[in-house]
């Protein structure tokens, strides 16, 4: 199978997204009982990240020019 241009950049970007989501959810879960405001911030952070992914602007993610 032939590689698609920008695959490495896209893979790297998505790896970073997954790591950031993991960190945000982990932070929220750790503080479920003692810091509801931090949990809400974690949820908002995850929502913002997922909104960017759902927009699907791959060219922006990999820094490609149109």
C-alpha positions as CSV (number, residue, x, y, z in Angstrom):
1,X,0.0,0.0,0.0
2,X,1.4,3.4,-1.0
3,X,1.6,6.1,1.7
4,X,-0.5,9.1,1.4
5,X,1.2,12.6,1.5
6,X,1.2,14.1,5.0
7,X,0.5,10.8,6.7
8,X,3.3,11.1,9.2
9,X,2.3,14.7,10.1
10,X,-1.4,13.6,10.5
11,X,-0.3,10.5,12.6
12,X,1.8,12.7,14.9
13,X,-1.1,15.3,15.3
14,X,-3.6,12.6,16.1
15,X,-1.2,10.9,18.6
16,X,-0.9,14.3,20.3
17,X,-4.7,14.7,20.4
18,X,-5.1,11.3,22.0
19,X,-2.4,12.0,24.6
20,X,-4.1,15.3,25.4
21,X,-7.5,13.7,25.7
22,X,-6.1,11.0,27.9
23,X,-4.5,13.7,30.2
24,X,-7.6,15.8,30.4
25,X,-9.8,12.8,31.3
26,X,-7.3,11.4,33.7
27,X,-7.1,14.8,35.5
28,X,-10.9,15.0,35.7
29,X,-11.3,11.4,37.0
30,X,-8.6,12.0,39.7
31,X,-10.6,14.9,41.1
32,X,-14.2,13.6,40.8
33,X,-14.7,13.8,44.6
34,X,-12.7,16.8,45.6
35,X,-12.8,19.4,42.8
36,X,-15.9,19.6,40.7
37,X,-14.7,22.8,39.0
38,X,-11.6,21.0,37.7
39,X,-13.8,18.2,36.5
40,X,-15.9,20.6,34.5
41,X,-12.8,22.2,33.0
42,X,-11.5,18.8,32.0
43,X,-14.9,18.0,30.3
44,X,-14.8,21.4,28.5
45,X,-11.2,20.7,27.3
46,X,-12.2,17.3,26.0
47,X,-15.2,18.8,24.2
48,X,-13.1,21.5,22.6
49,X,-10.6,18.9,21.4
50,X,-13.3,16.7,20.0
51,X,-15.0,19.6,18.3
52,X,-11.7,20.4,16.4
53,X,-11.4,16.8,15.3
54,X,-15.0,16.6,14.2
55,X,-14.5,19.7,12.0
56,X,-12.0,17.6,10.1
57,X,-9.7,20.4,8.8
58,X,-6.8,18.0,8.1
59,X,-4.9,20.7,6.1
60,X,-4.8,22.9,9.2
61,X,-3.6,20.1,11.4
62,X,-0.7,19.2,9.2
63,X,0.2,22.7,8.2
64,X,-0.5,22.1,4.5
65,X,-1.2,25.0,2.2
66,X,-4.3,24.9,0.0
